[in-house]
Amino acid sequence: MPFMKQNLAGLEAYKAPYITTGIKLDANENTHPIPQALRDHMREWVDSMLISLYPDTNSIALCEALARNYEVPSDWVVCGVGSDQLIDYLLRAVLKEGDKVLAPGPSFSMYRQSTFINGGQLIEVPLASDFSYDVPAFLEGIRKEQPQLIFICNPNNPTGCALTNEEMERIVTSTSALVIIDEAYGEFLGETAIPLVKKYSNLIVLKTFSKAYSLAGARVGYGVAQAPLITMINKIRPPFNLNIFAQEVALWVITHQEAFAPSIAAIVSERERLIKALKELGLTVYNSKANFLWVETPLALDEILTKEEIFIKKMGYNGKPYFRISIGTPKENTLLINVLKKEARVCA
Ligand code: PMP
């Protein structure tokens, strides 16, 4: 196409299968049923929704509730159509053609995709051989490459490794570049770097309602940073980016977080059960602080499981086959283990 930007020629569109049957363990969603009180609230809300009007362009009620939750001023919060949208806005606001972006490798695929679309160049600092973070290597990468923007994914998708706040602070203070700490899975780690935002003006923490809070279908993410950084994003953010449904459902969730505590706790305890069970089956499984496991095996795990309508994500890294498996409900995890046990002779 003669009118298309040349750099898009080799780029493939993001792909994600839309699966609505069977057991969906391929996208790190929270597969527990959503709280009945949330269903009831949204049913009532539909009767009075102002769908013929534009929504609040600044999602003020939601930003204020988030600000109260994290004890920061409300102009330190911005909401996006998923944290994906905020990643793109940050890159758009910061990158000039050819600028460098540093990220761990392997990590979330959109870092590369969005960096590329915005004219930048993604440089990956490999994780250690056990897929934990290699902080000295990351610091050395920053020193050597002098990137304009740095991603830390905590816990990291797809490997599940995590940094402490103290380690992240070392990274943030080693640079004047913008540091994005992506905490899409932070609720499963049980810690957040948001307190660091009060100390560092080059830091933004991104979070999402898509994972622990079961709202992947509503598409709501948010960022917390000092006001000038939020103002920078707001210059780029299009009007009315969050629809009224998304604003309402996320507001209910952030003001009723306790309703999600049982499913988050169940996922965290199931994580340890699943790690143990998969190891007993002879698979190589890495430690995870998230709601998914990074599994190394030459077996075609995806094919074995798909036959039973259990869907996981086939990934591969450095020419080797890997799989990412979300932690489901206890029942879903047991079914997964049982299917793999049936195939135990191939696993052993
Ligand atoms: N960051 C990470 C690390 C993710 O894994 C994802 C979703 N896969 C996102 C951000 C984006 O999430 P969302 O756009 O649904 O908020």
Residues whose N, C-alpha, C, O or C-beta is under 5 A from the ligand:
A	BS01	PMP	V81 G82 S83 D84 F108 C153 N157 D182 A184 T208 S210 V220 G221
